Amino acid sequence: MGRLRWGEGGVVRIVAGAGDLVHTPAGVPHKYTVIGDTPARVLLLFSRPGFEQFFADAGAPLDGPPAGPPTPEVLASYDLEILAPPGH
């Protein structure tokens, strides 16, 4: 199983692997990056109603090519901001 490097406020806080739980407080800038060559699987839980639709609006079908970053319109509709390029 793959591992993720997770951080908030520009500081790496934890490297998470299979079975780990990471809590991300609301309103805190954060990101996670897959580290190593092994793909990682993540189960995300949200208490913000309707946020699951963000992934459908911003993503790509599982059987299609990967999507690029979400459009500014999609980000604005969910009150989100990308602070750093994905994966960096």
C-alpha positions in Angstrom: 0.0 0.0 0.0 1.1 3.5 -0.7 1.8 6.3 1.7 0.8 10.0 1.9 2.6 13.0 3.2 0.1 15.3 4.8 0.6 18.8 5.9 -1.1 22.0 6.9 0.0 25.6 6.8 3.0 24.6 4.7 4.4 22.3 7.4 4.5 18.5 6.9 2.7 17.0 9.9 2.5 13.3 9.2 3.3 10.5 6.8 0.2 8.2 6.7 0.0 4.6 5.5 -2.6 1.8 5.5 -4.9 2.0 8.5 -3.9 5.6 9.6 -6.4 8.3 10.3 -5.7 11.9 9.6 -8.0 14.7 10.8 -8.0 18.0 8.8 -9.6 20.8 10.7 -12.1 23.0 8.9 -10.7 26.2 7.4 -7.0 25.1 7.7 -5.0 25.1 4.4 -3.8 21.6 3.8 -2.6 19.2 1.2 -1.5 15.6 0.8 0.9 14.0 -1.7 1.5 10.4 -2.5 5.1 9.5 -1.8 7.0 6.7 -3.3 6.2 4.7 -6.4 3.2 2.7 -4.9 -0.3 4.2 -5.5 -2.2 5.1 -2.4 -5.9 4.7 -1.7 -7.7 7.3 0.5 -11.1 7.2 2.1 -12.3 10.8 2.6 -15.1 11.7 5.0 -16.7 15.1 5.1 -19.2 16.7 7.4 -19.8 19.6 5.0 -23.1 18.7 3.3 -22.9 18.4 -0.5 -19.1 18.5 -0.7 -19.0 15.0 -2.2 -20.3 16.6 -5.4 -17.1 18.6 -5.7 -15.3 15.5 -6.9 -17.8 14.8 -9.6 -17.7 18.5 -10.7 -13.9 18.8 -10.6 -12.8 15.3 -11.5 -12.7 12.9 -14.4 -14.5 9.6 -14.9 -12.6 6.6 -13.4 -12.4 5.1 -16.9 -11.1 8.2 -18.5 -7.8 10.2 -18.5 -6.9 12.1 -15.4 -8.4 15.6 -14.9 -6.3 18.7 -14.5 -6.8 21.1 -11.7 -10.4 22.2 -11.0 -11.6 25.3 -12.9 -11.8 28.6 -11.1 -15.6 28.4 -11.4 -15.8 25.0 -9.7 -13.4 26.2 -6.9 -15.5 29.3 -6.3 -18.8 27.4 -6.1 -17.3 25.4 -3.2 -15.5 28.3 -1.6 -12.1 26.7 -2.2 -8.7 28.0 -3.2 -5.7 26.0 -4.5 -2.6 27.4 -2.7 0.1 25.2 -4.3 0.3 23.1 -7.4 -1.0 19.5 -6.9 1.6 17.0 -6.0 4.3 19.5 -5.0 
